[in-house]
């Protein structure tokens, strides 16, 4: 990402990473691998600079909705829209 990350962007990024981690934790093996790969892809979009994750409880539908909100926030704040939309589509199973 060429733009400097604002606090709001880093906050959304950290929440998105946490959602993907939580989804990996509650999923079966195949889906867990997919969410872990998406977490790696999300970090790659940002050049390896990433905030810490934190525990995020919730059901799969709630975590996916939260992930969608955070990705939308990152796009609004200047994130790479195409890459983030593709990542979100993969997470949602589209």
N, C-alpha and C positions, 0 to 999 in steps of 0.2 A: 504494500500500500504506500503510495507516494505522499499522501496527505498526512500531516501529523495527527495523531489520534487525540481527540479531546477526552476529558474525563467521562462524559456521557457515552462516548463511543466505546471506550474501554470497559465501562460498566455493562453495556449491552453485550459486548464481546465475551466478557467473563460469564454472564448469565447464559449465553448461547452455548459456551463450552460446558458449563455445568449441566445444562439440559441434555446435551449429547452424552455426557458421562453418566448421568442418571438413567437415561434411556438404555444405555449399554448395560448398566447394572441390573435392570429389571427385565431384560429381554432374554429370549432363548439364544442359543449359541450363534446361529446364523445372523439374526438381527443385531446381536451384540457386536459381532465383527463389523457389520455394516455401519453402526453408529460410531464405533471406534475409528473406522476408516474416515468417516465424515469429520470427526474431531481432528484428525491429522490433516485432512484437506482444508478445514477452516484455519488451522494454524499456518498452513502453507500459503493461503491467500494473503496472510499478514506477514509473510517473510520470516516466520519463526519467532517473532516477538509476540508473546502471549501472556495474559494474566492468569493467575491461579484460578482453579475451579473451587467450588464449595459445594457441600452437600445440598441437594435439592430434592425433597420428597415430592411425590405426586404419582398419579396414574399416567399411563401412556398418553391418553388423550389430552390431559392437562399439561404434561410436559411438552407435547408437540405444539399445543396452542401457545405456550410460553415461548418456545423456540421460534415460532413464526413471528410473534410480537418483537422479539429481540432482533431477528434478522431484518424485519421491516425497519426497526429503529436504526440499525447500522446502515442500511441503504439511505434512509433519510439524512443521516449525518455524513454522507459522502463515501460510503463503502462501495466496493466493486459490485454493482447491482447484478450483473450477469452471473458472476461466480457465486454470489450469495443466493440468488434465486435458484440456480442449479443445485446448490447444496441443500437448500430447503426442499426442493422437489424430490431429491433423493431421500431425504429424511422422512418425508410424508408418504413415500412409496409410490410416487407418480411415475 
